[in-house]
Amino acid sequence: MNKHQFMNQLRQALSPLDGPAVAEILADFEEHFASGCSRGKSEETIAAELGDPLEIGRQYAEAAAAVPQAPAQMPVPPPAAPRSPRVREGALLGVILLNLFIGIPLWLALFATLAGFWAGAGSIGAAAVVLFVLAVFQAGVISLILVLFAIALTALTILAVILMVFLTKWLFKGLIAWFRWNRSLVYGGAAA
């Protein structure tokens, strides 16, 4: 059987399928023949290697019948409109009062304390600088003692700055958590 005969029988066997599927299958077998011919095989040899075209068509038709088809006119529901969270008025009033009498004074006190700690760390660093300058103008053992105190104050300044960086970060994280908690109270658990 040559290529023309093979393809005609395959086309007849694929007649239960729709046009685009048949065209795709036939294109695949055209490619098989082209590939085999480029390797020096005859059309008859390629057709024999591919098998019975009627059996091939029957297998394709059975496979297509086994695949469930989608219903023709299945209604698609419209996408749900996004809902904005609903504000609970009573909770909003409670959160305003809570922040007015507790939240704002508490957070102002915490940030003022943090600013005081930063000022304290800065003053320790300034004292270290002053001791280094005084050590230059002194002689003997007094100069050595001033340098040692300045080194100790420098180390204390470094530790204080490291502590202040962590305290500042924790305080801002706490403030963000406070805002989220307030929001969850107002919106009834819809915290962002």
LINGITA-V584937 format. One record per backbone hydrogen bond with DSSP energy under -1.0 kcal/mol. NH is the residue of the N-H (numbers start at 1). CO is the residue of the C=O. E is the energy in kcal/mol with one decimal. If there is no record, write none. Layout:
NH CO E
NH CO E
This chain:
6 2 -2.4
7 3 -2.8
8 4 -2.0
9 5 -2.3
10 6 -2.4
11 7 -2.4
12 8 -2.1
13 9 -2.2
14 10 -1.6
15 12 -1.2
17 14 -2.0
22 18 -2.1
23 19 -2.6
24 20 -2.0
25 21 -2.3
26 22 -2.8
27 23 -2.1
28 24 -1.8
29 25 -2.0
30 26 -2.3
31 27 -1.9
32 28 -1.8
33 29 -2.2
34 30 -2.5
35 31 -2.8
36 32 -2.5
37 33 -2.6
38 34 -1.9
40 37 -1.5
41 36 -2.4
46 42 -2.3
47 43 -2.5
48 44 -2.1
49 45 -2.3
50 46 -2.2
51 47 -1.6
56 52 -2.3
57 53 -2.4
58 54 -2.1
59 55 -2.1
60 56 -2.1
61 57 -2.4
62 58 -2.4
63 59 -2.4
64 60 -2.3
65 61 -2.0
66 62 -1.8
67 63 -1.0
88 186 -2.6
92 88 -2.3
93 89 -2.3
94 90 -2.1
95 91 -2.7
96 92 -2.3
97 93 -2.3
98 94 -2.7
99 95 -2.6
100 96 -2.4
101 97 -2.4
102 98 -2.4
103 98 -2.2
104 99 -3.4
106 102 -2.3
107 103 -2.8
108 104 -2.6
109 105 -2.3
110 106 -2.4
111 107 -2.5
112 108 -2.4
113 109 -2.4
114 110 -2.2
115 111 -2.4
116 112 -2.2
117 113 -2.3
118 114 -2.4
119 115 -2.4
120 116 -2.5
121 117 -2.6
122 118 -2.3
123 119 -2.4
124 120 -2.0
125 121 -1.9
126 122 -2.3
127 123 -2.4
128 124 -1.9
129 125 -1.9
130 126 -2.3
131 127 -2.3
132 128 -2.0
133 129 -2.2
134 130 -2.6
135 131 -2.2
136 132 -1.0
144 140 -1.4
145 141 -2.6
146 142 -2.5
147 143 -2.2
148 144 -2.4
149 145 -2.5
150 146 -2.3
151 147 -2.5
152 148 -2.3
153 149 -2.6
154 150 -2.2
155 151 -2.3
156 152 -2.3
157 153 -2.3
158 154 -2.3
159 155 -2.3
160 156 -2.5
161 157 -2.6
162 158 -2.2
163 159 -2.5
164 160 -2.6
165 161 -2.3
166 162 -1.9
167 163 -2.7
168 164 -2.7
169 165 -2.2
170 166 -2.6
171 167 -2.5
172 168 -2.3
173 169 -2.3
174 170 -2.5
175 171 -2.2
176 172 -2.2
177 173 -2.4
178 174 -2.2
179 175 -2.2
180 176 -2.3
181 177 -2.4
182 178 -2.5
183 179 -2.5
184 180 -2.4
185 181 -1.9
186 182 -2.2
187 183 -2.8
189 184 -3.0
